[in-house]
Amino acid sequence: KLNSIVEEFVIEKLDHSQIQEDIDWFKTKGKQPSTENLVVYIWRQIADKIPDPAYLYSIKLQETPTIYTEYYGPEGVR
């Protein structure tokens, strides 16, 4: 189930896109497509689509073996 959620709401939206031009969340808020912003965007796209009792704990986006960003969601959300 998680794979299909990620495919539909993340991969299909980001793959082959010019993120700053094609994705409204980046375009309208003037956000750069950094890993820090991408993990927040991805969280917002999928967190509420994961069926109970499961929940999204974290997102890790890795650029290289030693450069990555981890996000645990907005404070107070669980």
KAWOQUI-V123284 format. One line per field, one symbol per residue. ss: DSSP state (2 for helix, 1 for strand, 0 for the rest). phi: phi as a letter, one per 30 degrees, with the letter a starting at -180 (. if undefined). A space follows every 50 residues. Layout:
ss = ???
phi = ???
//
This chain:
ss = 02222222222222000022220222222000002222222222222220 0000000011110000011110000000
phi = .dedddedcbeddcdiccedccceedddcicdddddddddededdcedcd ddddadcabbccdbeccabcbcideica
//
